[in-house]
């Protein structure tokens, strides 16, 4: 497994290089002049030219790319708006994003996997129909609509939860009150997909001969379901959860924007509006690194849950 891990880590280098080029290219194709956005439309041509010279905005494409990448890795890449190191700005916003993402992940796993198992065991029951219908809504309804709906219900009408903002650490009462709605909204789609995949995988395995044999030998039903069936159903579930973990941190943009959550997703959106190219570049590149590293960890996890898989 060590050789496989090293090979995969080495493959990340060209992958991240390609991603960085794509990010930079998209930034340069975006209409508008960052100097005008930064100084305003009434700025003099002399001031605009000085700003372009300061941030190398008038240099050739490849020169700007090499300079931005070099400054990023040396820690000298600074945000145009915040006047601070891009990596430090992103890391400051990473704590709220981690709190939101990890809470949403734990909530989704705690609800979806038991719901999927129960739905497969009690197939065509009221619980099964209810959970599958709810899962269908979770997959179909956009995140921003669910967020606005919850804000209207719990913040405007019932007035039991704050509509938006960050209440501090998740280990405080105020922090938890602010965390409840965005965490649920972010986890809702993950709950839906994981519930459906868990149910589907379990239904396939519950029809296998070894399950019938275990039952015929008098093995307890809970052991048959959890030890024999669920253990072998973990592969597709782990794949789905792994992809969702990456999306939780890299795709929480809508949730953070709707709830004014001060995370990396909202930071990236604001940086786009401000044409803060160094900050946009840093945000997207760091989120891309998280995405590919999580997917690598999922691949390595396969060997733990299924000993038949060998990487050598």
C-alpha positions as CSV (number, residue, x, y, z in Angstrom):
1,X,0.0,0.0,0.0
2,X,2.9,2.3,0.6
3,X,4.1,2.2,-3.0
4,X,0.6,2.8,-4.2
5,X,0.2,5.8,-1.9
6,X,3.5,7.3,-3.1
7,X,2.5,6.8,-6.8
8,X,-0.9,8.5,-6.2
9,X,0.8,11.4,-4.3
10,X,3.2,11.8,-7.2
11,X,0.3,11.8,-9.7
12,X,-1.3,14.7,-7.7
13,X,1.5,17.0,-8.9
14,X,0.5,17.1,-12.6
15,X,-3.1,17.0,-11.7
16,X,-2.8,20.1,-9.4
17,X,-0.7,21.8,-12.1
18,X,-3.5,21.3,-14.6
19,X,-6.1,22.5,-12.1
20,X,-4.0,25.6,-11.3
21,X,-3.6,26.5,-15.0
22,X,-7.4,26.1,-15.5
23,X,-8.2,28.3,-12.5
24,X,-5.8,31.0,-13.7
25,X,-7.1,30.8,-17.3
26,X,-10.7,31.2,-16.2
27,X,-9.7,34.2,-14.0
28,X,-8.1,35.9,-17.0
29,X,-11.1,35.2,-19.2
30,X,-13.4,36.8,-16.8
31,X,-14.5,40.2,-18.1
32,X,-13.5,43.4,-16.3
33,X,-10.3,45.0,-15.1
34,X,-9.2,44.2,-11.5
35,X,-7.6,47.6,-11.3
36,X,-10.9,49.4,-12.0
37,X,-12.7,47.1,-9.6
38,X,-10.1,47.9,-6.9
39,X,-9.8,51.7,-7.4
40,X,-13.3,52.5,-8.8
41,X,-14.4,53.8,-12.1
42,X,-13.4,57.4,-11.3
43,X,-9.7,56.5,-10.8
44,X,-7.2,58.2,-13.0
45,X,-5.4,56.4,-15.8
46,X,-2.1,57.0,-14.0
47,X,-3.4,55.3,-10.8
48,X,-4.8,52.4,-12.8
49,X,-1.5,51.9,-14.5
50,X,0.4,51.9,-11.2
51,X,-2.0,49.3,-9.8
52,X,-1.6,47.1,-12.9
53,X,2.1,47.4,-12.6
54,X,2.1,46.6,-8.9
55,X,0.1,43.4,-9.3
56,X,1.7,42.5,-12.7
57,X,-1.7,42.7,-14.4
58,X,-0.2,44.0,-17.6
59,X,2.4,41.2,-18.0
60,X,2.0,38.2,-20.4
61,X,-0.2,35.3,-19.3
62,X,2.6,32.9,-18.5
63,X,4.6,35.5,-16.6
64,X,1.5,36.3,-14.4
65,X,0.9,32.6,-13.8
66,X,4.5,31.8,-12.9
67,X,4.6,34.8,-10.5
68,X,1.3,33.9,-8.9
69,X,2.3,30.2,-8.4
70,X,5.7,31.2,-7.0
71,X,4.2,33.6,-4.6
72,X,1.6,31.1,-3.5
73,X,4.2,28.5,-2.6
74,X,6.6,30.9,-1.0
75,X,3.7,32.5,1.1
76,X,4.2,35.9,-0.6
77,X,0.9,35.9,-2.5
78,X,-1.3,38.6,-1.0
79,X,-5.0,39.4,-1.3
80,X,-5.7,42.6,-3.2
81,X,-8.6,43.4,-0.9
82,X,-7.4,42.1,2.5
83,X,-3.7,43.1,2.0
84,X,-2.7,39.9,3.8
85,X,-1.2,36.6,2.8
86,X,-3.7,34.5,0.8
87,X,-3.0,31.3,2.7
88,X,-3.5,33.0,6.1
89,X,-6.8,34.6,5.0
90,X,-8.1,31.2,3.8
91,X,-6.9,29.4,6.9
92,X,-8.8,31.9,9.1
93,X,-12.0,31.1,7.2
94,X,-11.3,27.4,7.3
95,X,-12.3,26.9,10.9
96,X,-16.0,27.9,10.4
97,X,-16.0,25.7,7.2
98,X,-14.6,22.7,9.1
99,X,-17.2,23.2,11.8
100,X,-20.0,23.4,9.3
101,X,-18.7,20.5,7.2
102,X,-17.9,18.1,10.0
103,X,-21.3,18.7,11.7
104,X,-23.1,18.2,8.5
105,X,-21.2,15.0,7.8
106,X,-21.8,13.5,11.3
107,X,-25.5,14.4,11.1
108,X,-25.8,12.9,7.6
109,X,-24.1,9.6,8.5
110,X,-26.0,9.3,11.8
111,X,-29.4,9.6,10.0
112,X,-28.9,8.2,6.5
113,X,-27.1,4.8,7.2
114,X,-29.6,3.6,9.9
115,X,-32.5,4.9,7.7
116,X,-31.1,3.0,4.7
117,X,-30.6,-0.2,6.7
118,X,-34.1,-0.1,8.3
119,X,-35.7,0.7,4.8
120,X,-34.0,-2.4,3.3
121,X,-35.0,-4.7,6.2
122,X,-38.6,-3.3,6.3
123,X,-39.0,-3.1,2.5
124,X,-42.3,-1.7,1.2
125,X,-43.3,-0.6,4.8
126,X,-44.5,2.9,5.7
127,X,-41.0,3.7,7.0
128,X,-39.5,2.7,3.7
129,X,-41.9,4.8,1.6
130,X,-41.5,7.8,3.9
131,X,-37.6,7.6,3.9
132,X,-37.4,7.2,0.1
133,X,-39.9,10.0,-0.5
134,X,-37.9,12.3,1.8
135,X,-34.7,11.2,0.1
136,X,-36.2,12.1,-3.3
137,X,-37.0,15.6,-2.0
138,X,-33.5,15.9,-0.7
139,X,-31.9,15.1,-4.0
140,X,-34.3,17.2,-6.0
141,X,-34.7,20.5,-4.0
142,X,-31.8,23.0,-4.5
143,X,-29.7,23.8,-1.4
144,X,-30.5,27.5,-1.5
145,X,-34.3,26.9,-1.6
146,X,-34.1,24.6,1.4
147,X,-32.1,27.2,3.3
148,X,-34.5,30.1,2.5
149,X,-37.4,27.9,3.5
150,X,-35.8,27.1,6.9
151,X,-34.9,30.7,7.5
152,X,-38.5,31.7,6.9
153,X,-39.9,29.0,9.1
154,X,-37.5,29.0,12.1
155,X,-36.2,32.5,12.1
156,X,-39.0,34.7,10.7
157,X,-42.1,32.8,11.8
158,X,-41.1,30.8,14.9
159,X,-38.2,33.0,15.9
160,X,-36.4,30.2,17.6
161,X,-33.1,30.3,15.6
162,X,-31.0,33.1,14.1
163,X,-31.5,33.7,10.4
164,X,-27.8,33.9,9.6
165,X,-24.3,34.6,10.8
166,X,-21.7,32.9,12.9
167,X,-22.2,32.5,16.6
168,X,-18.7,31.5,17.5
169,X,-17.4,28.1,18.4
170,X,-19.7,25.1,17.9
171,X,-19.0,24.1,21.5
172,X,-21.0,27.1,22.8
173,X,-24.8,27.5,22.9
174,X,-24.9,30.5,20.7
175,X,-22.5,28.8,18.2
176,X,-24.8,25.7,18.1
177,X,-27.9,27.9,17.5
178,X,-26.3,29.5,14.5
179,X,-25.0,26.1,13.3
180,X,-28.2,24.1,13.3
181,X,-29.8,25.3,10.1
182,X,-26.8,25.6,7.8
183,X,-25.5,22.1,8.9
184,X,-28.9,20.5,8.3
185,X,-29.2,22.2,4.8
186,X,-25.7,21.1,3.9
187,X,-26.3,17.5,5.1
188,X,-29.7,17.1,3.5
189,X,-28.5,16.2,0.1
190,X,-25.9,13.8,1.5
191,X,-28.6,12.2,3.7
192,X,-30.7,11.6,0.7
193,X,-28.1,10.0,-1.5
194,X,-26.5,7.9,1.2
195,X,-29.9,6.6,2.4
196,X,-30.8,5.5,-1.1
197,X,-27.4,3.9,-1.8
198,X,-27.4,2.1,1.6
199,X,-30.9,0.7,1.0
200,X,-30.0,-0.4,-2.5
201,X,-26.7,-2.1,-1.4
202,X,-28.4,-3.9,1.5
203,X,-31.3,-5.1,-0.6
204,X,-28.9,-6.7,-3.1
205,X,-26.9,-8.5,-0.3
206,X,-30.0,-9.6,1.7
207,X,-30.9,-11.8,-1.3
208,X,-27.5,-13.6,-1.3
209,X,-27.2,-17.3,-0.5
210,X,-24.8,-16.7,2.4
211,X,-27.4,-14.5,4.2
212,X,-30.0,-17.3,3.9
213,X,-27.4,-19.8,5.1
214,X,-26.6,-17.6,8.2
215,X,-30.3,-17.3,9.0
216,X,-30.8,-21.1,8.5
217,X,-28.0,-21.7,11.0
218,X,-29.9,-19.7,13.6
219,X,-27.6,-16.6,13.6
220,X,-29.4,-13.7,15.3
221,X,-31.1,-11.3,12.9
222,X,-29.1,-8.2,14.0
223,X,-25.8,-10.1,13.5
224,X,-27.0,-11.2,10.0
225,X,-27.8,-7.6,9.1
226,X,-24.9,-5.7,10.7
227,X,-22.1,-8.2,10.6
228,X,-22.8,-10.1,7.4
229,X,-24.8,-7.8,5.1
230,X,-23.8,-4.3,6.1
231,X,-20.1,-5.0,6.3
232,X,-20.1,-6.2,2.7
233,X,-22.3,-3.2,1.6
234,X,-19.8,-0.7,2.8
235,X,-17.9,-0.3,-0.5
236,X,-20.5,1.7,-2.4
237,X,-21.5,3.5,0.8
238,X,-17.9,4.5,1.5
239,X,-17.5,5.7,-2.1
240,X,-20.6,7.9,-1.8
241,X,-19.6,9.3,1.6
242,X,-16.1,10.0,0.4
243,X,-17.3,12.0,-2.6
244,X,-19.8,13.8,-0.3
245,X,-17.0,14.7,2.2
246,X,-15.0,16.3,-0.6
247,X,-18.1,18.2,-1.7
248,X,-18.9,19.3,1.8
249,X,-15.7,21.3,2.0
250,X,-15.4,22.2,-1.6
251,X,-19.0,22.9,-2.4
252,X,-20.5,24.6,0.6
253,X,-20.5,27.9,-1.3
254,X,-24.3,28.1,-1.6
255,X,-25.0,27.2,2.0
256,X,-22.4,29.7,3.3
257,X,-23.8,32.4,1.1
258,X,-27.4,31.9,2.0
259,X,-26.6,31.8,5.8
260,X,-23.9,34.5,5.6
261,X,-21.5,31.9,7.1
262,X,-18.0,33.2,7.2
263,X,-16.3,30.2,5.6
264,X,-14.1,29.6,2.6
265,X,-17.0,29.2,0.2
266,X,-18.4,32.7,1.0
267,X,-14.9,34.1,1.0
268,X,-14.4,32.8,-2.6
269,X,-17.7,34.3,-3.7
270,X,-16.9,37.7,-2.3
271,X,-13.4,37.5,-3.8
272,X,-14.9,36.8,-7.2
273,X,-17.2,39.9,-7.0
274,X,-14.2,42.0,-5.9
275,X,-12.0,40.6,-8.7
276,X,-9.5,39.7,-6.1
277,X,-7.6,37.3,-8.4
278,X,-4.9,36.1,-5.9
279,X,-7.5,35.3,-3.3
280,X,-9.8,33.5,-5.8
281,X,-6.8,31.5,-7.0
282,X,-5.8,30.6,-3.5
283,X,-9.3,29.6,-2.4
284,X,-10.0,27.4,-5.3
285,X,-6.6,25.8,-5.4
286,X,-6.7,24.9,-1.7
287,X,-10.3,23.5,-2.0
288,X,-9.1,21.5,-5.0
289,X,-6.2,20.0,-2.9
290,X,-8.7,19.0,-0.2
291,X,-11.0,17.4,-2.8
292,X,-8.2,15.2,-4.4
293,X,-6.7,14.3,-1.0
294,X,-10.0,13.1,0.3
295,X,-10.6,11.0,-2.7
296,X,-7.1,9.5,-2.2
297,X,-8.0,8.7,1.4
298,X,-11.3,7.0,0.2
299,X,-9.3,4.8,-2.2
300,X,-6.9,3.8,0.6
301,X,-9.9,3.1,2.9
302,X,-11.1,0.4,0.5
303,X,-8.3,-1.8,1.5
304,X,-9.3,-1.5,5.2
305,X,-13.0,-2.4,4.7
306,X,-12.3,-5.1,2.1
307,X,-9.1,-7.2,2.7
308,X,-9.4,-8.7,-0.8
309,X,-8.3,-5.4,-2.4
310,X,-4.6,-5.2,-2.9
311,X,-2.7,-2.2,-4.1
312,X,0.7,-3.8,-4.7
